[in-house]
Amino acid sequence: MKKLLLTLSLLTLLSCSSENQTNDESVKVPPVESPIIPPIESPKVDPNIITRFDWSESKSSVRISGEIKYVDKNTILESGICWSTSSNPGYSLPTKIVYGKGIYYFNHIIPELKPNTTYYVKAFAQTITRITYGNEINFTSLKETNLEIGQKYEGGIIVDFFLPGDEKYEISKIKGLIALEKDLQDGIFPSTLVGMTGPITDTRPELGYGLSNSTKLAGGNEHANTICLKLTANGYNDWFLPSQNELAAVWKAKGLVGGFKNAVYWSSTTRLQSHGWAISFPSGGGEHILSSYNCKVRPVRYFILN
């Protein structure tokens, strides 16, 4: 009888120990985590996300910007720009730049573009539930060329190229701007356009407009535009007074071109009656100057390779 009681006592103890162990282990079981649901990519263009082509940085790089409008920036987990040589680039591509939480305006320089290649670009934004895209833009990079800024070519020194983003850029051609390596005589600025009196409002500042500006400006032999248009130098007779942006390109490359004075140079651009736009070559700063002032004159010309 004693053996039977002892056996029952041992069985009872083992049973309690087993239950306690089971209860202890059940407490240590980790909670079940909810599955992570990836954000859904929206196929529709979001009008509040804007993709912009800003400008070309060089022959092989461009700057693109993006902006997210009318959205609480605190809901933006990520934003950025993606690009590809195929249409409809997306977030999954390695060719993208991603910005962090709350960023609603951003820009990025896309480097190392392949020559003569069309690129497609979109800005995007990611919230906790979805990825949405802005408008798609595209551009075609410059054709391959061995020409460089600062190189002697066709009567002068290359100071700029027409690149994606320039109004007169042509995909099938290599176009650029050449500066003469010396100043001409000082000149004054015409106060009117050919056949007109009153304010000059029809000249343009962009690359590609210096020649048309120069031919529109009225003037005699003492005027800066006429001095350039009458020039024949180094076998070329198509020189002209550079536009505002063309003159800025000349200033940027002045160390490669040479021969400049620490003085003010005329452009062929103006928006004020009796004033022309000029740039100070010591500093690069520009301003409208009274047209009767004598300023330095440096002619330029275009080149085109098909």
C-alpha positions in Angstrom: 0.0 0.0 0.0 2.9 2.4 0.8 4.4 1.7 -2.6 1.2 2.4 -4.3 0.8 5.8 -2.5 4.4 6.7 -3.2 3.9 5.9 -6.9 0.8 8.1 -7.1 2.6 11.0 -5.4 5.4 10.8 -7.9 3.0 10.8 -10.8 1.1 13.8 -9.4 4.4 15.8 -9.0 5.5 15.0 -12.6 2.1 16.0 -13.9 2.3 19.4 -12.1 5.8 20.0 -13.3 4.8 19.2 -16.9 1.9 21.6 -16.6 4.1 24.4 -15.2 6.7 23.9 -17.9 4.0 24.1 -20.6 2.5 27.2 -19.1 6.0 28.9 -18.8 6.8 28.1 -22.5 3.4 29.4 -23.6 4.2 32.8 -22.1 7.5 33.0 -24.1 5.8 32.5 -27.5 6.3 35.7 -29.5 3.3 37.6 -30.8 2.3 37.1 -34.5 3.5 40.1 -36.6 1.2 41.7 -39.2 2.6 41.2 -42.7 4.3 44.2 -44.3 2.2 45.4 -47.3 4.4 47.2 -49.9 3.0 50.5 -51.3 1.0 50.2 -54.5 2.4 51.9 -57.7 -0.3 54.1 -59.2 -0.4 53.9 -63.0 -2.0 57.4 -63.2 0.0 60.6 -63.6 -0.4 62.7 -60.4 -0.9 66.3 -61.5 0.5 67.4 -58.1 3.9 66.0 -58.9 5.8 68.1 -61.4 8.9 66.9 -63.4 11.0 69.6 -64.9 14.1 69.8 -67.2 16.2 72.6 -65.7 19.3 72.8 -67.9 22.3 70.9 -69.2 25.3 71.0 -66.9 27.7 69.8 -69.6 27.9 67.8 -72.8 27.1 64.6 -70.7 25.0 65.8 -67.8 21.7 67.5 -67.1 19.8 68.8 -64.1 16.3 67.6 -63.4 14.0 68.9 -60.7 10.8 67.7 -59.1 8.1 69.3 -57.0 5.2 67.9 -55.0 2.3 70.4 -54.7 -0.8 70.7 -52.4 0.2 67.7 -50.3 0.9 67.6 -46.5 4.7 67.1 -46.6 4.5 65.0 -43.4 2.7 62.2 -45.4 5.7 62.0 -47.8 7.9 59.1 -46.8 10.2 59.3 -49.8 10.5 61.4 -53.0 12.8 61.5 -55.9 13.6 61.2 -59.6 13.9 58.0 -61.7 15.2 57.8 -65.3 15.8 55.3 -68.0 16.5 54.9 -71.7 13.1 53.3 -72.0 9.7 55.0 -71.5 7.9 54.8 -68.2 10.7 54.5 -65.7 9.8 53.4 -62.2 10.8 53.1 -58.6 12.2 49.6 -59.0 15.0 50.8 -61.3 18.5 51.4 -59.9 18.8 54.6 -61.9 17.0 56.9 -59.4 17.7 59.3 -56.6 15.7 59.1 -53.4 15.2 61.8 -50.8 13.9 61.3 -47.3 10.7 62.1 -45.4 9.0 65.4 -46.0 11.0 66.5 -49.0 8.7 68.1 -51.5 11.1 70.1 -53.8 14.3 68.5 -55.1 16.7 68.4 -58.0 19.4 66.1 -59.2 22.2 66.2 -61.8 22.1 63.0 -64.0 25.8 62.4 -65.0 27.5 60.2 -67.6 24.9 60.4 -70.3 25.5 58.2 -73.3 25.9 60.2 -76.5 22.9 60.7 -78.8 20.6 58.7 -76.5 17.0 59.5 -75.5 16.3 59.5 -71.8 12.9 59.4 -70.0 12.5 60.9 -66.6 9.8 61.1 -63.9 9.5 62.5 -60.4 7.8 60.4 -57.8 6.5 60.5 -54.2 5.9 57.6 -51.8 3.3 57.6 -49.0 2.5 54.7 -46.6 0.1 53.2 -49.1 1.3 54.1 -52.6 3.9 55.4 -55.0 2.7 58.0 -57.4 4.5 59.6 -60.4 4.5 63.0 -62.1 4.6 63.8 -65.8 7.2 62.0 -67.9 9.7 64.2 -69.8 12.4 63.1 -72.3 15.5 64.6 -73.9 18.2 63.4 -76.3 21.8 63.8 -75.3 24.4 65.5 -77.6 26.0 63.5 -80.4 29.5 62.2 -79.7 32.2 64.7 -80.5 35.8 65.3 -79.7 35.3 69.1 -79.7 35.8 70.8 -76.3 35.3 74.2 -74.8 38.6 76.1 -75.0 39.6 74.4 -78.3 40.7 76.4 -81.3 38.2 75.9 -84.1 36.9 77.8 -87.2 38.4 81.2 -86.5 38.4 81.4 -82.8 37.9 79.5 -79.5 34.9 77.3 -78.6 33.1 78.8 -75.6 29.8 76.9 -75.5 27.6 74.1 -77.1 23.9 74.0 -77.8 22.7 71.3 -75.4 19.3 69.7 -74.4 17.2 72.5 -72.9 18.4 75.2 -75.3 15.7 76.4 -77.5 17.8 76.0 -80.7 19.3 72.7 -79.8 19.0 70.2 -82.7 19.3 66.4 -82.0 20.9 65.7 -85.3 23.6 68.4 -85.2 26.5 69.6 -83.0 26.2 73.4 -82.7 28.3 75.8 -80.7 29.6 79.2 -80.1 33.0 80.5 -81.0 34.7 83.7 -79.7 37.3 85.8 -81.4 40.6 85.9 -79.6 40.8 89.7 -79.5 38.6 92.7 -78.8 37.5 95.0 -81.6 37.2 98.8 -81.2 35.0 100.1 -78.4 31.5 100.9 -79.4 28.2 102.4 -78.2 24.9 100.6 -78.2 22.0 101.3 -80.6 18.9 102.8 -79.0 16.4 101.5 -81.5 15.6 98.6 -83.8 15.9 98.7 -87.6 13.0 100.7 -89.0 11.5 101.5 -85.5 11.7 104.2 -82.9 10.9 103.8 -79.2 11.8 101.0 -76.7 13.8 98.0 -77.8 11.6 95.0 -76.7 12.4 92.4 -79.4 15.9 91.2 -78.5 16.4 87.9 -76.7 18.9 86.8 -74.0 19.2 83.1 -74.9 21.9 81.2 -76.6 21.2 81.2 -80.3 19.8 84.8 -80.6 22.9 86.9 -80.8 22.9 87.0 -84.6 19.2 87.9 -84.9 19.6 90.5 -82.2 22.5 92.1 -83.9 20.8 92.3 -87.3 17.6 93.8 -85.7 19.5 96.6 -83.9 19.9 99.9 -85.9 23.2 101.6 -85.9 26.1 103.2 -87.6 29.8 102.4 -87.7 30.2 103.4 -84.1 27.7 100.9 -82.8 28.8 97.6 -81.3 26.5 95.4 -83.4 27.6 97.0 -86.7 31.3 96.7 -85.7 30.8 92.9 -85.4 28.6 92.4 -88.4 31.1 94.1 -90.7 34.0 92.1 -89.5 35.9 89.6 -91.6 38.5 87.7 -89.5 40.4 84.4 -89.8 38.6 83.5 -93.0 35.0 84.1 -91.6 32.6 87.0 -92.1 29.6 85.8 -90.0 30.6 87.4 -86.7 28.0 89.2 -84.5 27.5 90.7 -81.1 26.7 88.0 -78.5 23.4 87.9 -76.7 23.2 88.2 -72.9 23.7 84.4 -72.3 26.2 84.1 -75.1 28.3 86.8 -73.5 28.0 85.1 -70.2 29.4 81.9 -71.8 32.3 84.0 -73.2 33.0 85.3 -69.7 32.9 81.9 -68.2 35.5 80.7 -70.7 37.5 83.9 -70.6 40.6 82.2 -69.2 40.6 79.8 -72.2 40.0 82.5 -74.8 42.3 85.2 -73.5 42.8 88.9 -74.5 40.1 90.4 -72.2 40.4 93.7 -70.4 39.1 94.4 -66.9 36.3 96.3 -68.4 32.6 96.2 -69.4 31.5 94.4 -72.6 28.4 94.9 -74.6 25.8 92.1 -75.4 23.1 92.5 -78.1 20.3 92.1 -75.5 18.2 94.8 -73.9 14.8 95.4 -72.4 15.1 99.1 -71.6 14.9 102.0 -74.0 18.3 103.6 -74.6 20.1 101.0 -72.6 21.9 97.8 -73.5 22.8 94.8 -71.4 26.5 94.6 -70.5 28.8 92.4 -68.4 31.7 93.4 -66.3 34.5 91.0 -67.1 36.3 91.3 -63.8 33.3 90.0 -61.9 30.8 88.5 -64.4 28.0 90.8 -63.1 25.6 92.2 -65.6 23.5 95.4 -65.8 21.7 97.7 -68.2 24.0 100.5 -69.2 23.1 103.7 -71.1 23.6 103.1 -74.8 25.8 106.2 -75.3 28.6 104.7 -73.2 31.6 103.2 -74.9 32.1 99.6 -73.9 34.3 96.8 -75.1 33.3 94.6 -78.0 34.1 90.9 -78.5 32.5 89.2 -81.5 31.3 85.6 -81.7 30.0 83.3 -84.4 28.2 79.9 -84.5 29.5 76.6 -85.9 27.4 73.6 -87.0 28.4 70.0 -87.6 25.8 67.7 -89.2 
